[in-house]
Amino acid sequence: MIVAFFRELLGSGTLLGFQVIPQAVYDFGYVNNGLMIMPPMALICVAVIIWVHRSRNKDLQEEN
């Protein structure tokens, strides 16, 4: 659900079909990121979530 949330928000600017990002943001130059909608970005989003989770919880890091 977290991955889908961020992919839809950053990819199309909507959540559940409702426009979330206001028009004023687009007027300042924001452009929807079409790459976020593509399937490989789901894998990258999961990797970022794991990275953040492991950086915050030191017990999950592997020791050499």
PyMOL commands that set and color helices and strands:
alter all, ss='L'
color gray80, all
select helices_A, chain A and resi 2-12+23-27+34-37+40-56+58-60
alter helices_A, ss='H'
color red, helices_A
select strands_A, chain A and resi 14-15+18-19
alter strands_A, ss='S'
color yellow, strands_A
deselect
rebuild
show_as cartoon
